[in-house]
Amino acid sequence: MRLKWTKQLSVGNAIIDSEHRNLISIANNARRAIRARDSFTLSQELEHLEEWLYVHFANEGKIAQAINFDFSQHKLAQQCWLKELWFLRDELACKNGLWSDDAIEQSCHFLSDWMIDGHIISLDMLMKPVLQTYDYNFLPSMTGDATHAVVAG
């Protein structure tokens, strides 16, 4: 089943919500590549996912800092997620598309579980009450390397 953005997943900030929609799309692409046993496309999609996660995590950190939200638990969870993503990438890459049905299901489940439940619902929703006291389009100074944020309508 395809991951889908819903309004209930909004954390109350245009940048974060837009990035979540983008990350869900990339995760869906990775899941399609896993199911198709397409290791070349999967490698590209996981690389794309990792790049966007760095941008997203940096933007979330800057927004959290600007609204005085304690981001320490987020940072730890983000580091764990990246390690798990690297493990998944390496595990799938070494088998070059020769994945068992169980490996496919576990990998797809991991991507969807983490993206929706582990990241958005369990962590980012903790920021929602504070973010709702700011304008939806609140944008702190986002100078530095992590300024790739794209706000989609």
C-alpha positions in Angstrom: 0.0 0.0 0.0 1.3 3.4 -1.0 2.1 6.0 1.7 -0.2 8.9 1.5 -0.1 12.4 2.9 -3.2 13.4 4.7 -4.1 16.7 6.5 -4.0 14.8 9.8 -0.2 14.5 9.3 0.2 18.3 9.2 2.4 19.5 12.0 1.4 23.1 11.5 4.3 24.5 9.5 4.5 24.9 5.7 8.2 24.0 5.4 8.0 20.8 7.5 4.7 19.7 5.9 6.0 20.3 2.4 9.2 18.3 3.2 7.1 15.5 4.7 5.1 15.3 1.5 8.3 15.1 -0.5 9.9 12.5 1.8 6.7 10.4 1.5 6.9 10.6 -2.2 10.6 9.5 -2.2 9.8 6.6 0.2 7.1 5.5 -2.1 9.5 5.5 -5.0 12.0 3.4 -2.9 9.3 1.0 -2.0 8.3 0.6 -5.7 11.9 -0.1 -6.5 12.2 -2.7 -3.7 9.0 -4.5 -4.9 10.3 -4.4 -8.5 13.6 -5.8 -7.3 15.3 -2.9 -9.1 18.5 -2.4 -7.3 19.7 0.5 -9.5 16.6 2.6 -9.0 16.5 1.7 -5.3 20.1 2.9 -4.9 19.2 6.2 -6.5 16.0 6.6 -4.4 17.7 5.8 -1.1 20.5 8.3 -1.9 17.8 10.8 -2.8 16.0 10.0 0.5 19.2 10.4 2.5 20.0 13.7 0.9 16.5 15.1 1.6 16.6 13.7 5.2 19.7 15.7 5.9 18.0 18.9 4.6 14.8 18.1 6.4 16.4 17.3 9.7 18.5 20.5 9.6 15.4 22.5 8.8 13.4 20.9 11.6 16.3 21.7 14.0 16.4 25.3 12.9 12.6 25.7 13.3 12.7 24.0 16.7 15.4 26.3 17.8 13.5 29.4 16.6 10.4 28.4 18.5 12.4 27.3 21.6 11.4 23.6 21.3 13.6 21.0 23.0 14.9 19.1 20.0 17.3 16.7 21.8 15.1 13.6 21.4 14.5 14.4 17.8 18.2 14.6 17.2 18.8 11.2 18.7 16.0 9.6 16.8 17.2 11.2 13.6 20.7 9.7 14.1 19.2 6.3 14.7 17.0 6.5 11.7 20.0 7.4 9.4 21.9 4.4 10.8 19.0 2.1 10.1 18.6 3.6 6.6 22.3 3.0 5.9 21.9 -0.6 7.1 18.9 -1.1 4.9 20.7 0.3 1.9 23.8 -1.8 2.5 21.7 -5.0 3.1 19.7 -4.6 0.0 22.7 -3.5 -2.2 24.7 -6.6 -1.3 21.9 -8.8 -2.6 21.6 -6.9 -5.9 17.9 -7.3 -6.3 17.8 -11.0 -5.2 15.6 -10.2 -2.2 13.3 -12.7 -0.6 9.7 -11.9 -0.3 10.2 -11.4 3.5 13.1 -9.0 2.9 10.9 -7.0 0.5 8.0 -6.8 3.0 10.3 -5.9 5.9 12.1 -3.2 3.9 8.8 -1.7 2.7 7.3 -1.9 6.1 10.3 -0.3 7.7 10.2 2.7 5.3 6.5 3.3 5.8 6.5 2.6 9.5 9.3 5.0 10.2 8.1 7.8 7.9 4.6 8.0 9.1 4.5 6.5 12.6 8.1 6.9 13.8 8.9 10.3 12.4 5.8 12.3 11.7 3.4 11.0 14.3 5.7 10.0 17.2 8.2 12.9 17.0 7.1 15.8 14.9 3.6 16.0 16.2 5.2 16.9 19.6 6.1 20.2 18.0 2.6 20.9 16.7 1.1 22.6 19.8 4.0 25.1 19.7 4.0 25.5 15.9 0.3 26.3 16.0 1.1 29.4 18.0 3.0 30.7 14.9 1.8 31.5 11.4 1.6 28.4 9.2 4.2 30.0 6.9 6.6 30.8 9.7 10.1 30.7 8.4 13.0 31.4 10.7 16.3 32.4 9.2 17.3 29.3 7.2 20.8 30.4 6.3 23.5 27.7 5.8 23.7 24.6 3.8 20.2 23.2 4.5 18.1 25.6 2.5 16.6 23.3 -0.1 13.1 23.6 1.5 10.4 23.6 -1.2 7.0 24.8 -0.1 4.3 23.1 -2.2 0.8 24.3 -2.2 
